[in-house]
Amino acid sequence: MANPSSSSSHPITEEREEVMVSEKGHTFIKTHFLKPIATSSVAVAELPRQRLSVSSSPSELLKRLSSAKSLSGFWVAERRFVSWVGKMEALHEPTWRKAGIFEAIKASTYNITKNPSLLLSVSQKWCPETNSFVFPWGEATVTLEDVMVLLGFSVLGSPVSDSVHSSEMEDAVEKLEEAWEEKKAGHGMVREEPWTSRFFGRGDLEHEAFLVLWLSLYVFPERTRRSISKCLVPIAVRLARGERIALAPAVLAGIYKDLGLISGRCDGKLNLKSLLKLVQVWTWERFKDLRPKPRDIPKGEPRIAQWDSLQQRHKNVRLRFDEFEWRPYTKPLKNWDPLRVYVEEAKWVTVDNSLGDEFASFARCVRVSQLVGDGFVESYYPNRVAMQFGLGQDLPGLVTRHGDFTEKEAWDDYNKPLDGLKLYMPSRLASGSVTARYRDWWVKSVCKKKETLNASNRFDDVDDDDDVDASPKVLPLSQVVQNLEEGFPATCTRSSMRRLPKKDKKGELVNSWKMSNYQSVQMKRAHEDEEEEEDNMTIAKIIRSRKKYSDADKAGGGAFESLGKRRRKFQVMDSDDDSGSCQKLASVKIEEMNEVYDDTASNIQQKTRQICDDEVNETGDTPGKRSMIADEAKKAECWLHEAREKKRCNEKRREDILEKLKLRNLSIKEKELKLEARIMEVEKTLGKIRESNTRGNKIKIEASA
């Protein structure tokens, strides 16, 4: 294996020995990472924040996304267009392959049924600062790899904004623009039908006109109507001559921009013009519990064909974004083979012409760069999601933001030469893992933000973990068992000083450290006030206060009981023997709160007795008063005893439920094994029958001969 350090060019991957954390535990191993990498937690890029906005509620956004005029990136390929594709493919397939649009045009003929609820749910986790989704277990995003594999667009080639290069191409552009002006209606638009009728099967410019239609509807669609964009004519003419154009970065930049608009929840109309169908297909590819059952891919067709015209399962069930599949494209499917870059054994390669375009394309996919859209620039950070490429995840380093780039500078940054670049190709079976310091940084950052994000639930129109549908979530048995094993906290009183998070002038939350300081100060003052009030309370007030607490506890349960029933805001991948994860930190917090509860109850009991003694001394030590005080104190002790008994009963009930569910789970698994054994026996019997029939047919043929 070649050493990357020997190359004169700087590799975009770094190789070193590091303590890695995976499901199997901690391992000190040689691992490969994507640059830039932070050398310490001080230089690391901030953990993405999920901004809160109350300008538009999820229900309003869902209504906008569901309207027929929105999400032009889901436009259906009609029969006439599919027929035109078949005709043009027979004539121009070599040209399409040379231009890198063959797979993209084929992918455009398959329809993705729009699911606004799913799109809104995943878009709520989008962070525009890092262009990534922020899930409880880490970051993930739509990458150039997804655009290349699912939509078929090229990451290599000249920029979209280039002009035509010859007089012949200029003449073709002029003729097409004249035809566009002729067909333009009173509203200044050219609709799909008159354009198709004008060029279908007619004239020398049929190929160029077809590509103009394809670009206008299925690459850079208009927002409201299926119309032809005049500005796309030069691009179509260049593609018709076999010029390779990097459409993938422009498409991805538009998707990033629209995700930012949705997550920002701005008032007014949403001007969404990108291929957001990729986000929906990306979600189906990565989260197996959220996707419909895929179809078989027809032979020779693109991967997206498996999702053609499928309806979403469980439309009215709130979504859980867990069990993420990091590398779905490395696994072969029926009639679809993975790309050559997904090698069986890891190796270093030098990018040059002898390797082919696939390896150069992979290099573009894993390199931090800028994406040029139509009049805007978006940043591309694959180093934040290195596990999607089979590499190790370390602290993501700081990079220059896209606001500091012009479009030309951004394209020059994206199009840096790759010749001679040393590129590490992980095995297609590599799953990737995170460094110990990354895991610690993530856990600390998540825990620091947890109170702020929990407080965000006080807004009625914000729900970070769930879909906008408020119907109850139906979980599989295994998930129920897992949730129960995580433990339900003991009953405890809810803090009376729980506050809404502060807002800045823009309506966003303050930094998490400010929120934690604010809450700690308020809680300290609350405890001091409560202690002062308790010292001045009479016995009757104390008893009434405890009775009120007892009645409230019986009616609705404690704060931590309801908290235990909610889904956790954050989960972090951790080893079995590690106590640093958010899950274990949460358990420790619950135990501490239980101890605080017991200590508080004990202190109240002691203060009750002290107050009783003080009042007896002030009013006179008479047998009647002493008896009355003793009776009231016994009642208070009885209520405390009942509370502790209720706590023990809840714990016992929880253990019984766990045991029953475990037994039921074992029974189900046993039935599954028996069923599999029966299926194997049936298949074996069928095999014998086929073999017998084959032997009988062979004998008959020989006899007849």
N, C-alpha and C positions, 0 to 999 in steps of 0.2 A: 504493500500500500504506500502510495506516495505521501510524502510529508508536505502539508500545505505551506509550511513556513519556508520551503525552498523556492516557492514561486515568487516572482518579482511583483506580481499583482497582489493586492490585499484580498484575502478571502472574506466572504460575507458570513461565514460560520467560524466559530472558535472551538477548538478542541482542548479540553483540560480535564483533570481528575477533580471530582466534586462529590460532596455528600448529597445523594439524591433520595427523595422521599417518594414512595409509591405505596400501593396497597399492601405490598409484601414487607414494608418497613423501610429502614434506612440502609443505604448501600453506598460505599465509597467506590466510585467507578469512573472510568473515562467516558465523558459525555460530550456531545456537540450542541452548541448553542448558536442562536441567531444574533448578530450584532445589530445595533449597539446594545451593550450590556453595562449596567451601572456597577461601579466598583464597590459601592456601599449604599446603605439605605438612605443616606443623605442625598445622593445624586440620582436616586430613582425617580422615575416619573410618577406622579401622584396616582393613587388608586382612583379609578373613574368614579365620579359621583353621579347619583341619579337625581337629577334636578326635579324639583316639585313645582308645579304650576297649577293654578286654579282658574286660569283664564278659560279653559275649555274642559268640560267633564268628559270622561270616557264614553258616556252614552252619546254625547254630541259628536265626538270623533267617530264613533262607530257608525252613526247615522250618515256622516259625510263619506266615510269609506265605503259604505254599502250602496251609495247612490250609483245609478247607472252611468253617470257622466264622469265618475272618478276612477282612478286607477286604470289609466289607458294602457298600462303595461300588461294587462290581462286580456287584451282584445283577441277575439276568437279568429282563427284562420278559416275563412269561408271557403266553400267548395270551389268557387271560381279561382281563388288564389292558389289553392292546393293543385288545381288542374294546371295553372300557369307554371307552378313550381316544377311539376312533372315534365312539362314541355321544355322548359329552360334547362333543366338538369340534363336531359338527353343531349342537348346541344352544347352546353357550356360547362359541364362538370370539370374538365381539366382546368379551365380558367378559374372556377370557384376554388378548387383545391390550391391553386397557385396563390390566389389572393387570401386564402385562409378563411373563407366564408362558407364552404360546403356544409360543414356540420351545423353552422349557425342557421343557414337557410332551412335545412332539414328540421332542426329543432323548432323553428317557427311554425311548422305545420301542426304541432301538437298543442292542445289547449289545456291550460291549467285553470280549474274552476276556482274562482275567487273565494277566499274565506276571510272576510274583514275582521272577524273576531280573533282569529289566530294571528293575523298580521298586527293588530293593535296590541295584543298581549305581548308578543315578542318585541315590538317596537318600543314599548314602555321601558324596556331594559337597555335601550340604546344610549350610549354616551357620545355626544358629538365631539367632545374634546379629544377622545382617543379613537373614535370611529370603531367602537366595539360594543358588543352586548356584555353587560355585567350580570352574571348569574351568581348565586350563592357560592358555587364551587370554583369560580374563576371567570376569566374572560374568554370570549369566542367572537368570531366575526365572519362576515362574508368576505372572501379573499379573491384574488385574481384566479386562483386555482378553481374555485367554484364557478366563476364566470366562464372559464375556459372549458371545464368538463361538462357542466350542465347546459350552458347556452351555446357553446361552440365558438365563441369569439376569440380572435387572436390577441395575444399580449405582445406580439412582435409586429414591427412594421413602422411605417411613417405616421405622423400625427394626423388626426382627423382634420385639423385646420389647414393643412397644406393646400396649395392651389394646383390647378392642372399644369402640365409641364410641356405641352406642345400645342401647335396651332390646330391640329386635327381634333384634339380633345376640347379646345376652346370652341370650335365650330359645333361639336356635339352638345356642349353645354348651352350654347346660344339657341340651338334648335329646340332643345327640351324646355328651355325657359319660355320660348315663344309659344310652344304648345301649352304650357302652364297658363300663360296669360290668356290664351284663347278659351280655355276651359274654366277660367275663373268666374265664379258666380258673383252676384251682387254683394255678397257678404265678404268678398275678397278671399275666398277659399276654393280649392279644387277638391271635390269629393272623390272617394275611391272609385265609384262606379263609372263616371265619365272618363276618368283617366285610364281605367282598364279597357273600356270600350274603344278608346282612341288608339291604343297600341297593341292590344292582344291580337297576335297573328298578323300584324301589319308593320311594314316599314323596316328600315335598317336599324332603327333605334329601339327596337322592341326590348332587347336585352337591357339596355340602359334604363328604359322606362320601368321595366320590371324591378330593377334594383332600387330605383327611386321610390317605388311603392313599398318595397320590403323595408327599406330604411325608415320610411315615414311611419309605418304601422307597427313594426316589430323590433326596431332598434332604438330609434329616438322618436317615440310617438307624441303626437300633439295631445293636449290635455282633454279636450272636450269632444271632438269629433274625429271620425276616421277620414282625415284629409291628407293631401299631399303637401310636403314641405318643399318649397322652392329652394331653400338654402342647402338642401341635401343633394341637389343635382350634381355639383362637382365631385362629391364623394362617390356617387354612383358611376360616373364616367370613369373615374380612376379605377374602381373595382372591376368594371367591365373590361379593362385592359390588363387585368391580372395583377395590379399593384396591391401588395399586402399593406393593409392599414391596421394599426393597433386600435381596434374598436373596444377591446375589453376594458382598458383603463377609463375610457370615456363613459362606458356603460356603468362601471362600478362607481365612478365619481357621482353620477346622477343618483344611484341608489343610496349612497351615503348621504347626499344632500336631502333626499326625501325622507329618509329615516330620521334625520335631524329635525325636519319640519314636524313630523308626526310626534316625536318625543317631546318637542318644545311646546306642543299644544297651543299654538298661536291662534288668536281670534281671527275671524274672517275665513275666506275660502282657502282650501289647501290646494296649491298648484303642484300636483304630483304628476310628473311626466316620465318617470323612470320605469324600468322593468322590475317592479316590485314582486312580480311572480317568482323571481329568483329567490327572494327572501322566504317565500312560502315553501318552495321546493327545498331550499336549504334547511328549513326547519324539519320538513318531512325526512330528509336524508339523515339528519343528525339525531332526532328524537324519535325513536321507534314507537313509543307509547302514544305519540300524537298523530301519527300518519295513518292514512288508509292503507289497505292491503294493495301493494303495487301489482301492476300487470306484468305479464311476460313481455320482454322487449322483442319486437319483430327483428328478424335477422337483417343486419346491416343498418339498423336505425340507431339514433343517438340515445343516450342514457335517459334523457328526460321523457322518453316515450312511455316509461313505466308508470308515469303519473298522469297520463292523458285522461282528461275529463273525469277524474275521480272526485268523489265527495268526501269531505272530512268526516272522520268518525267522531262521535260524541260532541256534536255541535254545542250542546247546552251544558257541558261539564267544564268546570274551571280547570285550568291547565297547570301541569307541574312540569317545569323544565329541568328534569334530572335525567340520569342515564344518558349522558351525551356521548355520541359516537365521534371520536376525534378524526378517524381516517376512513370514511366510508368508501372512497373511490379506489382503495387498494385491493378490494375484494372483487373477484370476477363474478359476473352475473351470467345468466343464460343469454347467449347471443350478444354479450358485451364483455370485452376484455379490457383490463386496466391499461393505462399508458405505459410506455417503456420506461419512464422515469421511476416507476415503482418497482425497483429491482429486488431480487430475492435476497442478495447479500449486500450489506453496506459497503460503500467504496467511495474513494475520492476520484473525481473526474476533472479534466481541464476543458472548459467550454471553448469549442472551436467549430469550424465548419464540418469537421469529420463526424461529430456527434449527432448532428441533426438539430432540427428546431425544437424538439421536445425538451431537451436538457437546457437549452437557452431560455425556453419559456418557463421552466421550473425555477431558473435563477431569477427571472423577473418576479415570479410569484413570492419568493422568500426574501426579497431585498426591500428594505425600507425606502420609500420614494414618495413622490408627489403625483397625484392623478389630475389630469387636465380635463375639465368638463366644458360645457358650452358657456363660456364666460365666467367660470369659477374654477377654483383649485381645491382639492381635498387631499388630506394626508393619508398615507397608507402605512400601517404599522404591523407587519407580520411578526416582528420580534415580540409582540405582546401575546401572540397565540402560536408559539413555536410548536406546541404539541399537535396542532392540526397538520403539521408537516412531518411528524415523526421525530422531532428534535426535542432536546431538553429545554425546560422553561426556567430562565433565571430572571433576576430583577431587570425590568425593561429600562433602558437608558433614555435620557432626555434627547429629543431631536428638535430641529427647527420647525415651527408650526407653519401651516400652509399660508397663513396670512402674510408671511414675509416673502412670498414668492409671486412673481408675475407669471403669466401663462407660459411665456417662453422659457423662463428660468425653471419652472416646474417641469416642462417637457424635457429640457436638457438634463435635469436631475433624474428623471425616469429613464431616459434613453442613454445613460452612460454606457460606454462600450463594455462588452462582456468577454471579448477575446482574451484568452489566457487566464481567465478567472478560475481559481480552484474552488470547486463546489463539492460539498459532502452530500452524498445520496444515501439516506437511511434505508434500511431494509423495509420492504412493504409491510412486514409484520411488526415493525417497531411501533410501540405504543406511546413512547415518551414519558417523561416524569418531570417533577419540579425539584429545584434545589431546596435544601433545608432553609436557607436564608430567605428564599422566595416564599416558602410556606409560612415562615414566621412573620414576614412582612405582611402577607395577605391576611393571616389570622389577626394580627394586631390592628391592621387597618380596618378590617371588618368589624372587630369588636369595638373599636373606637367609634365607628359609624352606626353601630347597631341601635343605640338609643335614639339617635336622630331619625333613622329610618323607621323605627317602631313608632316614634311620635308622629310620623307622617300619616299613619293610619287614622289620625284624628280628623284629617280632611276626608269628607264623604266621597269625593270624586277621585281619590287617588288610592290605588291598590297595586303595589308593585309586584306581588307574587301571583296574583290571580287574574283571570280573565274578567271582563266586565260582566259576564253572566253571573248572577248571584245564586244560581241553583246549587244544591249541595253537591259536593264532590264525591264520586263513587270510586273507592280505592280497591285494588285487588287485595286478596287475603294476605299475600306476602308483604304488601306495603303496610297493612294494618298491624301485622305482627312487628314489623320494623319500628313503626311509630310507637307502639306500646312498649317495646323493649327500650326505647330511648327514655322512658320514664315520665310519669306525670308528677309534677311538683306537688308538695303537700299544701294544704289549705293555709292561706296567709292573708292578712288584710292588705288591701290595695293602698298605696301611699296616697294621702290626700293632697300631696303637693305635686302630682304629675302635671306637667305643664306642656303647652304647645311649644314647638320649636320657634325660635326667633326668626324673623325674616329680615332680609336686607331691603334696600330700596326697590330692587327688581322682583321682590316676592320670593326669592330663593332662600334656602336655609342657610344659616350661618355655619361656619366650619365646625366639624365634629368636636374638636377640642374645646371650643367655646361653649358648645352645648353641654358637654360633660361637666365643665367647671360651673356653668350656670346651675345645673341640676344639683350638683353636690352642695353648693352654697345654699340653695333653696331648701334642700332636704335637711341640712344642718339647722337652719333657722326654724324649720317646721318642728324638728325634734325638741329644740330648746323651748319653743312656744308651748308645745304639748306638755312638756315637763312642768313649766311654770303654771299652766292651767290645771294640771293634775294636782299640784301641791295645794291649790286653793279650792279644790272641789270638796264638797261634802260627801258623806257616805252614800246618801240617796242618789246624788248625781252620778257617782261612780257606778252604782248598781244599775241605774237606768241606762248609762252608757254601755255597760257590758251586755245588758239585755238587748239593747238595740243592735249591737254587733252580732249577738247570737242569732237574733231573728233574721238579720240580713244574710248571715252565713247559711242558715237553713234554707232561705228562699232562693238564693242565687249562687251559692258556692263562693269560694275565695277568688282573689284576683289571679293567683297562680294556677288555679284549676282551669280557668278559661284560657290562660296563657298556654298551658300545656296542651290544650286541644287545638290551638292554632298551629299552622305549619310554621316551622322555624324560618327566620329570614335568611339565614346564611348557613351553609354546610360547607365544610372544607375537607378535601381528601386527606386522609391521615392514616398512619400505620396503627396496628393494634396495640403496640406498646407505648404509644406517644400520648402524653397528657396535654399537649399544647393546642389541640384543635378547639374550634368554637363549640363543638358539641360537648366536650368534656369541661370546657370553661363554663358553659351554661349549667351543667350538672353541679359544678362546684358552687356557682352562684346560688342555685336553688337550695343546696344544703346550707349555705351561709344564711340565706333568708329564713330557713326553718329554725336554725339556731337563734337568730334574732327574735323570731316569734316566741320561742320557748323562754328566752331571757326576758323579753318584754312582759310575758305573762307572769313570770316569777316576780319581776320588779313591781308590777301592778299589785300583786298579792301582798308583797311586803309593805308597799305604800298604803294599801288599804288598812292593814293592821296598825301601821304607824298613825294614820289619821284617826282611826278609831280610838287608840290610846290617848291621842292628844285631846280629842273632844271629851273623853271621859274625864280627863284631868281638869278640863276647863269647867265643865258643868256639874261635876260632883260624881263620886264613885258610888252609885246606887245599884242595888241588885236588879231593879227593873230595867234600867238603861243598859247595864252590862249584858243582861239576857237578850235584849232587843238587838244590840250590836252584834252579839255572838250569832244570833239567828241570821242576820243579814250577811255576815261574813261567811257563814256556812253556805248560804245560797250562792254567793259569789264563787266559792270554791267548787260547788256543784256544777255551775256553768262552765268553769274552766275544765273540770273533769270530763264533762260531756263533750267539750270541744276536742280534748285529747282522744277520747274514745272514738269520736267520729273520724278523727285523723287515722287512727289505727284500723278502723273498719274500712276506710277507703283504700288503705294500703293492702289490706287482706283481699278486698274485692278485686283490686288491680292484679294481685298475684294469681287469683283464681282465673281471671279472664285470660291472663297471659298463658297459664297452663292449658286451658281449654283450647286456645287458639294454636298453641304449639302442637297439641295432640291432633287437632283438626288438620293442621298443615302436614304433619307426618302421615296422616291417613290419606290425604290427597296425593302426596308423593308416592305412597305405596300403590295406590290405584293407578297412577301414571305408569309406574314400572311394570305392573301387571298387564296394563293395556299395551305397552310397547312390546312386552314378551309375546302377547297374543298376536300382535301385528306381524312380528318376525316369524312366528309359526305359520301364519296364513301365507306370508310371502314365500316361505320355504315350500309350502305345499303347492302353491301356484307354480313355482319354478319346476317342481317335479312333474306337474301336469303338463306344462309346456314342453318339457324335455320328452315326456312320453308321447305327446302328440307329434312332436318333430320326428321322433324315431319311427312312429307309425306311418307318417307321411312318406318318410324316406323309403320304408319297406314297400309301400304301395307303388312308388315311382319305379323302384328297381324291378318289382314284379311285372309292371306294365311294360317296361322296356324289354 
